[in-house]
């Protein structure tokens, strides 16, 4: 995917807060790139492709960022929530998105700091459509069922004198 207004081979350094302008319906997310760019936010529909250290507008096949680790999660009861600035890794905790919430848990002697947005992105936000729906109250339950039907029965009148409307989801 190519992003307009972004230099080739830019790296996502920070993923910040979600925001919406007072005069508009669209949600956005703050993003800091390296090298620095004029554009400092993306639409929430682009969350499925946003991850720290990911190369955007790559001119060649980038190497995967980070490292691969396999963990087994049997229970999340003992997970803590804290800001990512609590992570003891300097390159992580000194960034401007330190107030982003993450899950902190231990597995196999290693302490993990998992940003909540990253977990949501991997588990739920695979498509732009679902990501946008997640920010509209009650819309996910209405819009995602392909069996949703709407039927108007003109023979049944409501107290206001209009036809009865039945919505099945």
N, C-alpha and C positions, 0 to 999 in steps of 0.2 A: 504494500500500500504506500502510495506517495502522498505526502502532506504538502499542501501549498504553503509557500512562505517559509519553508524550513530548508536549511542547507543540507546537502548530501552528507551522509555518514555522521549525522548528529547523534549524540548519545543522551538518553534520558538519565539525568542525574538525580532529580527529585520529583516526587509526585505529591502535590499538596492537597488543599481543601477543595471540596465541591462548592460552587457558588452559582447564584442566579441573580441577574440584574433585577432591580425593582420594577423596571419598565418592560421586562420581557419574560416569556415563558420558558426559554431554553436554559438548561443547566450546563455548566462548564466545569472543568477541573484544571487547577493550576499545575503547570509542568515546567521544570527548569531543565534546559538542554545545555550540552557542551558541544561545540563552542556556544557562547551566549547568543541568543536570538532575540529578535524583536517580539515575535509571537511567544507569549508566556502561558497560554492556556489552550485547551482543546475542548471540543464538545464531548459530553458524557458518552455519546454513542461510539466514541473512539477508545473507550476504556478497554475493550477486549484486546487491543494491540499495545496498550501502554504497560510497560514494566520497567523497573529500575534497571539501568545498564543495557537496555535494549538499543540497538542501532536503528534509527529511522532514516528513511530515504537512502538506504544502503546502495552504493554503486557496485558492490560486489558482495558475494555471500559472506555475511559476518560469522565469526566464531560464536558459539553459544556463550552467554554471559554466566558468571557464577560457577557453581559446581553442582554436580548431581549427588543427592543424598537420598537414601531410601529409609523411610521411617514407617512405623506402624502405630496408628493412633487407635487405642482401645477405649480411651475415656478422656474427655476434655474437662472433667470436673476440677482438676488441679491447675488448669491453665490460668495465668494471670493476665490482666490487661494493663498495659502501661504505654507511655509515649515511646516512640522509637529512639528518642534521645537517651533512653536508659540502656541501650545496647552498648556494650563496652568497646566495640570496634570503632576507632576514631573516624574512619572514612564514612561511617554511617551516622554516628551521633553528632557530628559537627555540621551537618547539613541544615539548611533552613526549614526542612520539613520535619523537624524533630518532634513536633507536637502531634504528628500522625499516630494514631493508635495502632498498637500491634498486640499479638498474643505472645506471651512468653511462656515457654515450656521446656522441659528437659526430656531428652530421650537418649539412651545409650551413653550417658556421661557427657553429652553435648547440650549446651543451652541454646535454644532457638528463639529468634525474634522474628515473628511472622506478621508482616503488615496486614491488618484486617482487610483493606481494599484488595490486596494481592490475593488473599484467600477467596474473597468474593468473586474476583475476576476469573480465577481458575475454576471455581465450582459452578458459578451461575452466569457470569457475563461473557458468554461465548459469542453472542450476536448483538449488534447495535440495537436492534428492536427491543430485545429483552432488557437491555441496560437502560434504555429510555423509559420503558414501562415501570421499572423498579422505582423510579422517582415520581411517579404519578400515583397518588393514593388510590387504592382499590382497583387499579387498572389491570394489574397482572392477573387477577382472578377472572376478570371479565374477558380480556382480549386474547388469552392464550388458548382457550378451548375452541377448537375448530367446530365443535358441535353446537356452539351458541346459536340460538334461534330467537327470532322476535315475531310475535303474532299479535295482531290487533283483531279483536272480536267486536264488530260494530253492533251486535245484538245485545251486548251487555253495557249498561250505562253506569258511569261512576257518579258520585254525588254532584260533581260540577257539570254534569250533562254531557261530558265527552265520552268517547268510546273507551272501553276497558282495554288496557294494554298489558299483555303478559310477556315477560322476558324470561326465557329458560336458558340457563347457563350450565 
